[in-house]
Amino acid sequence: MALPAGVSLTDVAGGWNHSLGLTSDGRVLAWGSNADGQLGDGTNTDSNTPVEVALPDGVTITAIAAGTYHSLALASDGRLFAWGGNSSGQLGDGTITSSNTPVEVKLPQGVTITAIAADGGRHNLALTSDGRVLAWGDNVFGQLGDGTTTDRTTPFEVPLPQGAVVTDIAATWHSLALTTDGRLFAWGYNSFGQLGDGTRTSRNSPVESQLPAGVTVTDLATGLEHSLALTSDGRVLAWGSNVNGQIGDGTSSYRTTPVETQLPADVTVTKIDGGNAHSLALTSTGEILAWGLNIAGQLGDGTTTTRRTPVKAILPDGVPATSISAGGYFSLALTKDATSTTELTAAPTEAAHGEPVTLTATVTCSGGTPTGKVTFYDGDTQIGTADLNATGTATLTLDTLDVGTHTITARYAGDTQCPPSTSQAVTVTISATKPTGTINIAKTDRTTGKPLAGAVFQLWRETNGVTGLQTSGTRPDTRVGTGCATDGRGVCSFTKLPLGTYYLKETGVPEGYRLPKNPVSGPYRIDENNKRVTARLANPRGEPGKGKGK
């Protein structure tokens, strides 16, 4: 999804048919349905791109939650804001009037909120710093936990068992609360056993869920009619409705007590979330597992096939997820920012004025295949641009560089998947005239040291910027001339060679001799201080060679 320029998200939340994103600087973006003002931008107009929530000036948000048709945001100063639908008092401002801009929730005096939960429902939970739970909004199923089914338009404290100190909360049409001593309490809608107490009886006050013996729960999540718990060893427990496989145990049977989800082997889960009838799990390696209803593709596996056990969501190659959220019929995931690198080579790096120099930029990106343009600079001066090809390479050939030393860099502009990057500098030296050099070959018998006639050589100039000789492929080095064969003195020469780096490749030997295992020698460097190079090479005796030739 395309975010506004310069914006990065630290968390996401999915409601029934809208989404929220928390930015790194404490703002809130929203997109999707806005019929009840749940986007908070002062309108009731749907948006398929993120819009900024119209929070009061100076407010910095630290946590977000999305309900069915409303939204919540916790500010750094302890205030709590809500916007959107308010038919059951879920905005917590003492009214049942919907608002398309944020209003302040009327928290009890002296309360500090540390976490909030809405999870696609029409009621909310808030966790206080001293481990109490506040609730408000819809109470038709007893999900507020106050012993009634009466809606509340302002937050009140849920009457938990004496001494219970809560560390985590979750809520949709039912509510969950995890305590410091490892107990799990639940209340609200229970037609499918989602309270986990072994019954299908809805409860308007907290009851204890029947966790397996020896299990320590560290995180909670609720779907519409099912519940999820993350254990300290990275397993997932689930219970409640299983019509669409959202429990992930390979069956379609509802469960009134927690059972273990059938995760792939050697997987450790770090975060969970539940949607209408599907479930998500984030693994320690940044993969996303999904299971349950898939009618809208909410499992992200490239199909619309409902799954009764977890499958992997298809993320871009090399891009791990960092956060997940399950909406009604969709899923959200934050990923690590993609990275790109640009590498630059120049060939040759020393040339005469007017001689072509080829600049090759290769861009790699963790977010996918990079596209777009690369711009080449000489210092701060732009000297040309080139499009990236399908392999992430851009090539520019110039014969207009002035005499002197040039510091060349390549800058990739970036695209929707890959950020910009700049290469390390490459130095190219252009001389006023075209100096030349010579490579002499002195060929001898390896045993006797006597000159050998009839040894045949090719000469290759390094022009692709890659160390070592490449004679084939998409970017081979350049062959110079037709070759040479040693005379009776065992000598042959390549003359009038431009300054640069060269390799010799032996292709033929005299009768009674054999080619060395590696027929390539070099590199041989010709420069201003060394214009004459002698390559002293020897052949061993062996099977008859190819003889003289070019």
DODOSE-703538 format. One record per residue (C-alpha): x negated, y negated, z; residue in three letters. Coordinates in steps of 0.001 Angstrom, whole numbers, plus 500000, padded with zeros to 6 digits. Example, Ala and Ser with C-alpha at 12.3 -4.5 7.8 and 13.67 -1.06 7.14 Angstrom:
- 487700_504500_507800_ALA
- 486330_501060_507140_SER
//
This chain:
- 500000_500000_500000_MET
- 498667_496573_499080_ALA
- 498177_494275_502075_LEU
- 497782_490496_501880_PRO
- 494213_489459_501102_ALA
- 491932_489570_504122_GLY
- 494416_491451_506320_VAL
- 493561_494669_508128_SER
- 495917_496733_510282_LEU
- 495183_498420_513601_THR
- 498529_500206_514069_ASP
- 501747_501055_512220_VAL
- 505278_501969_513292_ALA
- 508091_503474_511231_GLY
- 511767_502844_511968_GLY
- 514747_504391_510247_TRP
- 514236_502471_507013_ASN
- 511748_499723_507840_HIS
- 508093_499586_508872_SER
- 505837_497448_511036_LEU
- 502097_496837_510908_GLY
- 499958_495243_513622_LEU
- 497100_493150_512257_THR
- 493630_492922_513737_SER
- 494307_489324_514788_ASP
- 497552_490113_516622_GLY
- 500164_489276_514013_ARG
- 502973_491587_512872_VAL
- 503844_492447_509272_LEU
- 507124_494106_508318_ALA
- 508631_495612_505173_TRP
- 511635_497658_504070_GLY
- 515324_497212_504892_SER
- 516303_493905_506482_ASN
- 520096_494082_506627_ALA
- 520026_493523_510401_ASP
- 517034_491170_510419_GLY
- 514634_493910_511523_GLN
- 511802_492368_509485_LEU
- 511929_489279_511683_GLY
- 511119_486775_508962_ASP
- 514209_484617_509412_GLY
- 516117_486235_506542_THR
- 518207_489323_505918_ASN
- 516524_490040_502598_THR
- 514907_493424_502041_ASP
- 511212_493363_501113_SER
- 509129_496027_499379_ASN
- 505932_494227_500348_THR
- 504788_493145_503828_PRO
- 506122_489843_505184_VAL
- 504927_488177_508357_GLU
- 507209_488273_511380_VAL
- 508043_484758_512576_ALA
- 506636_485063_516087_LEU
- 506416_482000_518337_PRO
- 503275_479904_517930_ASP
- 500286_481111_519903_GLY
- 501588_484638_520477_VAL
- 499143_487523_520034_THR
- 500695_490972_519760_ILE
- 499014_494095_521171_THR
- 501640_496833_520570_ALA
- 504595_497442_518239_ILE
- 507569_499816_518053_ALA
- 510291_500271_515443_ALA
- 513835_501371_516270_GLY
- 516646_502335_513944_THR
- 517518_498782_512924_TYR
- 515435_496703_515347_HIS
- 511802_496026_516246_SER
- 509739_495444_519394_LEU
- 506398_493730_519986_ALA
- 504389_493404_523200_LEU
- 502317_490227_523547_ALA
- 498922_489845_525192_SER
- 500447_487530_527810_ASP
- 502876_490255_528938_GLY
- 505951_488953_527179_ARG
- 508051_491323_525102_LEU
- 509790_490272_521875_PHE
- 512558_491969_519907_ALA
- 514455_491294_516676_TRP
- 516985_492934_514364_GLY
- 520214_494777_515140_GLY
- 521651_494296_518624_ASN
- 525009_496079_518650_SER
- 524062_497998_521803_SER
- 521959_495318_523481_GLY
- 518679_496795_522239_GLN
- 517079_493351_521904_LEU
- 517231_493049_525682_GLY
- 518123_489370_525715_ASP
- 521437_489804_527533_GLY
- 523568_489640_524372_THR
- 524794_491908_521585_ILE
- 523991_489310_518924_THR
- 521592_490405_516215_SER
- 518630_488148_515415_SER
- 516453_487928_512303_ASN
- 513699_486208_514276_THR
- 512053_487393_517492_PRO
- 513777_486738_520822_VAL
- 512218_487299_524222_GLU
- 513312_490369_526155_VAL
- 514477_489507_529687_LYS
- 512074_491590_531726_LEU
- 512465_491889_535504_PRO
- 510380_489347_537400_GLN
- 506831_490385_538235_GLY
- 506756_493316_535818_VAL
- 503719_493988_533614_THR
- 504397_496137_530543_ILE
- 501660_498436_529213_THR
- 503517_500484_526565_ALA
- 506777_500404_524597_ILE
- 508860_503015_522757_ALA
- 511776_502823_520341_ALA
- 510873_505593_517865_ASP
- 513779_505109_515484_GLY
- 516548_504984_518085_GLY
- 518866_502225_519300_ARG
- 517502_502059_522807_HIS
- 514084_501193_524169_ASN
- 511736_502283_526911_LEU
- 508940_500231_528445_ALA
- 506205_501524_530737_LEU
- 505041_499270_533557_THR
- 501520_498961_534897_SER
- 502540_500766_538101_ASP
- 504041_503744_536271_GLY
- 507733_502890_536275_ARG
- 510026_503147_533231_VAL
- 512408_500427_532063_LEU
- 515261_501133_529641_ALA
- 517921_499168_527749_TRP
- 520207_499372_524714_GLY
- 522392_502250_523510_ASP
- 523452_504755_526177_ASN
- 526116_506844_524440_VAL
- 524217_510069_525223_PHE
- 522852_508974_528596_GLY
- 519466_508136_527073_GLN
- 518966_505233_529491_LEU
- 518884_507718_532366_GLY
- 520916_505672_534845_ASP
- 523611_508290_535460_GLY
- 526091_506573_533119_THR
- 526803_506246_529410_THR
- 527112_502459_529567_THR
- 524977_500329_527257_ASP
- 522578_497826_528861_ARG
- 521670_494468_527334_THR
- 518674_493845_529619_THR
- 515973_496192_530950_PRO
- 516476_498077_534212_PHE
- 514404_500700_536021_GLU
- 515143_504357_535247_VAL
- 515711_506275_538520_PRO
- 513012_508941_538267_LEU
- 512357_511446_541078_PRO
- 510678_509903_544099_GLN
- 506924_509590_543742_GLY
- 506898_510054_539966_ALA
- 504283_507851_538292_VAL
- 504643_507793_534517_VAL
- 501744_507639_532051_THR
- 503488_508091_528678_ASP
- 506949_507607_527155_ILE
- 508868_508426_523964_ALA
- 512435_507761_522837_ALA
- 514977_508233_520011_THR
- 518457_509500_520988_TRP
- 516803_511025_524018_HIS
- 513963_509922_526276_SER
- 510772_511545_527550_LEU
- 508423_510531_530372_ALA
- 505127_512203_531341_LEU
- 503899_511799_534927_THR
- 500430_511688_536437_THR
- 500907_515125_538004_ASP
- 501589_516692_534591_GLY
- 505356_517008_534834_ARG
- 507596_516058_531924_LEU
- 511022_514506_532451_PHE
- 513732_514120_529827_ALA
- 517228_512682_529514_TRP
- 519814_511830_526855_GLY
- 521076_513785_523825_TYR
- 520459_517544_524084_ASN
- 522655_519379_521570_SER
- 519626_521276_520230_PHE
- 517604_521685_523417_GLY
- 515367_518671_522810_GLN
- 515217_517926_526555_LEU
- 513322_521178_527027_GLY
- 515148_522236_530204_ASP
- 516429_525523_528797_GLY
- 519924_524189_528082_THR
- 521795_522312_525352_ARG
- 523560_520012_527796_THR
- 523045_516262_527385_SER
- 521852_514524_530566_ARG
- 522416_510961_531758_ASN
- 519688_511202_534382_SER
- 516177_512711_534197_PRO
- 515646_516487_534327_VAL
- 512327_518310_534238_GLU
- 511285_519988_530991_SER
- 509966_523542_531249_GLN
- 506362_523240_530110_LEU
- 504342_526463_529739_PRO
- 502213_527345_532761_ALA
- 498695_525955_532727_GLY
- 499380_523402_529991_VAL
- 498243_519799_530360_THR
- 500119_517331_528145_VAL
- 498384_514139_527014_THR
- 500768_512592_524458_ASP
- 504490_512611_523641_LEU
- 506638_511984_520574_ALA
- 510291_512366_519686_THR
- 512119_513016_516459_GLY
- 515807_512398_516110_LEU
- 516751_515779_517593_GLU
- 513400_517356_518494_HIS
- 510480_516663_520812_SER
- 506702_517021_520526_LEU
- 503887_517194_523074_ALA
- 500119_517171_522562_LEU
- 498036_519303_524903_THR
- 494625_518463_526309_SER
- 493006_521127_524107_ASP
- 494478_519721_520889_GLY
- 497478_522031_520446_ARG
- 501039_520910_519706_VAL
- 504197_521989_521543_LEU
- 507651_521385_520075_ALA
- 511280_522030_520991_TRP
- 514824_521075_520009_GLY
- 516365_521169_516542_SER
- 514555_523318_513995_ASN
- 517033_523380_511112_VAL
- 514355_522016_508777_ASN
- 511335_523611_510413_GLY
- 510378_520478_512349_GLN
- 509142_522566_515297_ILE
- 506608_524216_513005_GLY
- 506796_527729_514440_ASP
- 507677_529374_511130_GLY
- 511381_529748_511947_THR
- 514573_527700_511704_SER
- 515737_528556_515236_SER
- 516300_525732_517699_TYR
- 514266_525924_520905_ARG
- 515480_524807_524330_THR
- 511999_525023_525858_THR
- 508609_524119_524366_PRO
- 506951_526553_521934_VAL
- 503609_526222_520180_GLU
- 503450_524857_516637_THR
- 501535_527148_514270_GLN
- 498563_524933_513460_LEU
- 495836_526086_511052_PRO
- 492840_527787_512661_ALA
- 490109_525601_514171_ASP
- 492251_522454_514085_VAL
- 492239_519989_516981_THR
- 495087_517465_517026_VAL
- 494576_513990_518499_THR
- 497916_512264_517817_LYS
- 501517_513291_517058_ILE
- 504752_511683_515894_ASP
- 508260_512733_514916_GLY
- 510652_511430_512259_GLY
- 514287_512181_511565_ASN
- 513604_515877_510934_ALA
- 509873_516077_510266_HIS
- 506714_516005_512351_SER
- 503183_514661_511904_LEU
- 499852_515469_513543_ALA
- 496525_513664_513157_LEU
- 493467_515904_513510_THR
- 490051_515154_514954_SER
- 488617_515125_511421_THR
- 491083_512514_510155_GLY
- 493358_514932_508305_GLU
- 497142_514720_508576_ILE
- 499306_517790_509073_LEU
- 503033_517574_508372_ALA
- 506000_519922_508634_TRP
- 509791_519884_508528_GLY
- 512202_518162_506150_LEU
- 510597_517011_502900_ASN
- 513546_515887_500780_ILE
- 511934_512484_500172_ALA
- 508319_513666_500089_GLY
- 507757_512589_503687_GLN
- 505277_515430_504279_LEU
- 502896_513942_501702_GLY
- 501856_517294_500220_ASP
- 502784_516400_496647_GLY
- 506094_518296_496788_THR
- 509625_517895_498116_THR
- 509621_521379_499612_THR
- 510635_521643_503262_THR
- 507928_523355_505356_ARG
- 508388_525450_508516_ARG
- 504689_525408_509363_THR
- 502174_522562_509033_PRO
- 500684_521641_505652_VAL
- 498029_519047_504856_LYS
- 499122_515668_503567_ALA
- 497120_514680_500488_ILE
- 494883_511741_501388_LEU
- 492382_510081_499034_PRO
- 489065_511952_498939_ASP
- 486694_510877_501663_GLY
- 489210_508621_503433_VAL
- 490105_509866_506934_PRO
- 493270_508692_508672_ALA
- 493058_506863_511998_THR
- 496732_506491_512941_SER
- 500115_507944_511950_ILE
- 503799_507129_512326_SER
- 506885_509020_511185_ALA
- 509872_506986_510007_GLY
- 513333_508262_509192_GLY
- 512549_509833_505829_TYR
- 509012_508544_505299_PHE
- 505580_508638_506906_SER
- 502878_506042_507471_LEU
- 499146_506468_507963_ALA
- 496306_504074_508573_LEU
- 492971_505077_507096_THR
- 489432_503960_507668_LYS
- 488412_501127_505411_ASP
- 486894_502489_502237_ALA
- 483257_501656_501562_THR
- 481449_501125_498292_SER
- 477786_500971_497330_THR
- 476222_499599_494170_THR
- 472851_500840_492937_GLU
- 470950_499032_490187_LEU
- 468197_500199_487864_THR
- 466396_498310_485101_ALA
- 464566_499856_482161_ALA
- 461951_498842_481443_PRO
- 460976_496721_484436_THR
- 458123_495147_482419_GLU
- 458787_493986_478884_ALA
- 457677_491467_476294_ALA
- 459777_488446_475502_HIS
- 462593_489514_473203_GLY
- 462309_493198_474100_GLU
- 465651_494631_475340_PRO
- 466049_495418_479034_VAL
- 468921_497688_480083_THR
- 470540_497100_483472_LEU
- 472566_500019_484847_THR
- 474803_499631_487915_ALA
- 476291_502728_489531_THR
- 479147_502203_492011_VAL
- 480293_504855_494480_THR
- 483369_504481_496693_CYS
- 484783_506532_499572_SER
- 488319_505451_498654_GLY
- 488439_506900_495149_GLY
- 487044_506213_491697_THR
- 485972_502558_491433_PRO
- 487381_500480_488590_THR
- 486887_496949_487341_GLY
- 483810_494899_486552_LYS
- 480224_494514_487660_VAL
- 478584_491103_487369_THR
- 474810_490868_486990_PHE
- 472826_487976_488447_TYR
- 469305_486648_488025_ASP
- 468892_485030_491406_GLY
- 472112_483020_491733_ASP
- 472656_482695_487982_THR
- 475169_484977_486304_GLN
- 473630_486704_483284_ILE
- 476448_489014_482204_GLY
- 479303_491352_483121_THR
- 480181_494928_482222_ALA
- 483162_497206_482820_ASP
- 482806_500348_484900_LEU
- 483335_503575_483005_ASN
- 485100_506684_484311_ALA
- 481979_507780_486186_THR
- 481537_504447_487972_GLY
- 478696_503167_485791_THR
- 478355_499751_484126_ALA
- 475564_498984_481645_THR
- 474310_495664_480321_LEU
- 471465_495307_477775_THR
- 469725_491935_477438_LEU
- 466958_490649_475165_ASP
- 467252_487029_476288_THR
- 465375_487033_479588_LEU
- 462803_484241_479717_ASP
- 459106_484789_480322_VAL
- 458457_485251_484025_GLY
- 459653_487303_486983_THR
- 463378_487903_487422_HIS
- 465172_489079_490569_THR
- 468230_490956_489324_ILE
- 471247_492067_491389_THR
- 474571_493666_490496_ALA
- 477790_492719_492282_ARG
- 480865_494947_492128_TYR
- 484078_492935_492419_ALA
- 486157_495682_494089_GLY
- 489684_496926_493372_ASP
- 492750_498004_495371_THR
- 490943_501136_496628_GLN
- 487326_500044_496825_CYS
- 485811_496954_498475_PRO
- 483158_494761_496834_PRO
- 479462_495583_497173_SER
- 476136_494194_495990_THR
- 473029_496114_494978_SER
- 469503_495723_496220_GLN
- 467420_493442_493999_ALA
- 465370_494840_491123_VAL
- 462382_492890_489762_THR
- 461947_492587_485995_VAL
- 458816_490938_484561_THR
- 458854_489441_481054_ILE
- 455516_488595_479386_SER
- 454944_486010_476662_ALA
- 453335_488453_474211_THR
- 453718_492129_473846_LYS
- 450552_493650_475299_PRO
- 449798_497194_474290_THR
- 447858_500116_475639_GLY
- 446567_503564_474698_THR
- 446971_507054_476116_ILE
- 444154_509414_475138_ASN
- 444490_513158_475585_ILE
- 441381_515256_476290_ALA
- 442242_518955_475940_LYS
- 439939_521739_477154_THR
- 439814_525445_477850_ASP
- 440636_525900_481528_ARG
- 437846_528456_482026_THR
- 434992_527228_479824_THR
- 435751_523536_479685_GLY
- 435236_523519_475912_LYS
- 437403_521201_473779_PRO
- 440556_522721_472331_LEU
- 441938_521775_468938_ALA
- 445576_522278_467962_GLY
- 447359_521408_471210_ALA
- 450580_519516_470358_VAL
- 452130_516776_472528_PHE
- 455214_514586_472639_GLN
- 455090_511196_474368_LEU
- 458108_509900_476317_TRP
- 458579_506468_477827_ARG
- 460497_506149_481087_GLU
- 463437_503918_480169_THR
- 466386_505165_482213_ASN
- 465171_503972_485592_GLY
- 465116_507514_486995_VAL
- 461852_508948_488281_THR
- 460636_511953_486305_GLY
- 461106_512896_482669_LEU
- 464646_513408_481366_GLN
- 464779_514572_477745_THR
- 468516_515283_477565_SER
- 471831_514352_479159_GLY
- 473702_511074_479032_THR
- 470692_508909_479955_ARG
- 467483_510483_478587_PRO
- 464167_508712_478497_ASP
- 462874_507475_475120_THR
- 460601_509533_472894_ARG
- 457726_507567_471337_VAL
- 456685_508378_467763_GLY
- 456452_511895_466328_THR
- 453735_513353_468536_GLY
- 450066_514204_468126_CYS
- 447793_517272_467910_ALA
- 444267_517468_469309_THR
- 441381_517499_466850_ASP
- 438106_519422_466927_GLY
- 436942_517309_469821_ARG
- 440105_518249_471768_GLY
- 441333_514659_471488_VAL
- 444461_512906_470238_CYS
- 445760_509435_471041_SER
- 448936_507389_471263_PHE
- 448140_503751_470541_THR
- 449826_500351_470543_LYS
- 452051_501360_473424_LEU
- 454089_498727_475294_PRO
- 453282_498370_478972_LEU
- 455268_500872_481003_GLY
- 455436_504382_482396_THR
- 454958_507457_480184_TYR
- 455081_511240_480319_TYR
- 453385_513805_478074_LEU
- 455167_517002_477116_LYS
- 453034_519790_475607_GLU
- 454979_521673_472927_THR
- 452307_523764_471165_GLY
- 448963_525419_471992_VAL
- 446109_526963_469972_PRO
- 446139_530665_469165_GLU
- 445132_532769_472153_GLY
- 446333_530198_474674_TYR
- 449616_529674_476502_ARG
- 451609_526705_477672_LEU
- 451400_525829_481359_PRO
- 454455_526712_483463_LYS
- 455287_523010_483582_ASN
- 454443_521506_480190_PRO
- 455165_517946_481420_VAL
- 452403_515772_482852_SER
- 452509_512260_484196_GLY
- 453558_509692_485004_PRO
- 450929_507635_483186_TYR
- 451082_503941_483932_ARG
- 449963_501303_481409_ILE
- 449854_497780_482795_ASP
- 447887_494555_482493_GLU
- 445083_495983_484619_ASN
- 445016_499439_483083_ASN
- 445689_499429_479347_LYS
- 443750_502588_478514_ARG
- 444645_505894_480167_VAL
- 443036_509293_479613_THR
- 445022_512435_480327_ALA
- 442627_515334_480960_ARG
- 444513_518595_480442_LEU
- 443487_522247_480200_ALA
- 445086_525418_478815_ASN
- 444661_528938_480140_PRO
- 444167_531847_477770_ARG
- 447121_534155_477256_GLY
- 449613_535248_474669_GLU
- 449384_533498_471293_PRO
- 450849_530018_471392_GLY
- 453015_528144_468969_LYS
- 450030_526822_467099_GLY
- 449514_523411_465672_LYS
- 452555_521309_464925_GLY
- 454527_518206_465700_LYS
//
